[in-house]
């Protein structure tokens, strides 16, 4: 269940209450007249089944409540209520499949911000992976994959393309390009220092590497894995199952490929630098394509659900032809 807390101008409260009462899956309606001070207005609260949440939020935005007042949404971990149980049964679809589009946009916007912390995590991940490729250590490679934060901007690009949000697209692309450029440049310097200290050797890079040689040898499987990882990662974001993101992170070779390109560049190995760069770009492209296709499929699925359920209202009325 989702808990909605609204601040509504006094003159719009009846309209909002009627909307909530007509929404399938909405329960526990509370109205506190005059309780809000900044902005001034009435406080309206309710619980709504997750699968009906996006439709209700869309119609509240159509009424301009996000501009004249406010809309706050919280996830409710536990609700002990027969009415809530019935509301979830009545709402179309399953909660695990539901997509809160506005939440997705906000989340990817935050995750795709070019910040010092983002660049630091990506740089540390790339340096860890650099150690992994020189030592041919799969454990270090997996650890570096898990640390890397690059899925945020990739999800941001996918979301921006589907939702037609050019500012989110440019913000995500900037974070992706600048982040990897900075991480790889710093890793080149790191490799030079490690070589000077005798901890990195060119022989380690050029030798037989059964555990990590794949990072500079892109093939069809690289693209297939990137597609599958993109689907899994997108589903984990839209279904609020963030734990799956760790599995996504350690299934693609974005960070290891960037690290191998940096180390190879430091040693002047053009072949591995080019191969690793191709691997990196192939993975990034595959994840974005998969993310876009997954979001489009979810959008079409919920649009169909919305039409079948009469737009998610008890009497079939609504202001949008589809919630997605």
Order of alpha helices (4+ residues) and beta strands (2+ residues): beta-alpha-beta-beta-alpha-alpha-beta-alpha-alpha-alpha-alpha-alpha-alpha-alpha-alpha-alpha-alpha-alpha
